[in-house]
Amino acid sequence: MAHVIWAEQAKNDLKEIYTFLRRDSEEYAEALTDRLFWSTDRLEQFPSSGRMIPEFRSRNLREILVENYRILYELSGNTVQILAVIHSRRNLRKATKGRVK
């Protein structure tokens, strides 16, 4: 079983998404951020279940797609680190500069 860890910046991404969406609907903001957070639970049992990230071409960098968001994570041994949660319309390389190699 893998150990899933959320990087501080990924947690901040979720908070920013919530804050942005809350302007229109607090219920939707809460529902979506909960879904984003809990979608990573499967990684404990199936750490390689996300797809490889086309922009980076690394077997250890993967992502889960939830609605219009990409949850980026890195596999390292028995650890899965959630690196970022990015809207799919954003330029991935610019949005993750310094966070994803």
N, C-alpha and C positions, 0 to 999 in steps of 0.2 A: 504494500500500500504506500502510495506517495504522500508526501507532506506538502500541502499547498500553503504558500506564503504570499501575502499581498504586499508589494513594495509601497512605501509611503506615497510616492507619486501616483500610483494606480488608485490608491484610496482617495487621493485628492482629485483625480479625474472623476471618480464617482460623485464626489461632493459637488464639483463644478457642474456636472450633468444635472444633478438634482436641482441645484440652485437655478440653472437656466430654465429647466422645464417647469419648475414650480411657479414661474411667472404666469403660465397659462393654466396649469392644473396641478395642484398639489397631489391629488390622488394618482394621476398618471405618472408624475415624477417619482413618487414613492414606489409605485408598482414596477416601473421600468428599472429603477436602480436596484430594487430587490431582485428582479429577474436577472440583471447583469451580474450581481454578486453571487447569487445562488447557482447560476449556470456553470460555475467553476467547480462545484461539488463533485461532478463526475470525474474530475481529473485525479482524485484520490485513487480511484479504482482503474481508470483508463487514462493515464497521463499523456499518451500519444494520440488521443482521440481527436484533438484539434487538427486542422489542416496546416501544412507548412505555409509560411508567409511568402507569397510570390516575390515580394520586393526584396527579400533578404536571402533567400535560397540557403538557409541553414536548417539542418535536420533538427536542431535543438530549439529553434524559434518557431512557435506555432501560434495559432489563433483560434478563437471560438467566435462565431458570428451570431449576434443577437440583435434582431431588428436591424437598425442602421448603425450598429456599433461593432467594433472589432476589439476583442479582448486578447491582448498579446501576452504570451507567456514563454518562459524559457525552461527547458528541461535540463536538469543537472543531477545526474545520479538518481537518487530517490526523492529529489526535491523539485517542485514546480513553483516557480516564482512568477506571479502575475506582475507584468511590467507596466502595462498601460491599458487604458480604455479610451479608444479613439473613434470619433464619428467617421463613418466610411467615406464621406465626401472630402475629408481633410487629406492633405498630402502626408502620407505616412512617414516618409523620411524626415520631413520638417517637423512634424508633430512629435516625433520620438527622438529627435536629435539629443544625443548624450545619454539616452536611456536604453536604447537598443543598438547593438553592434552588428 
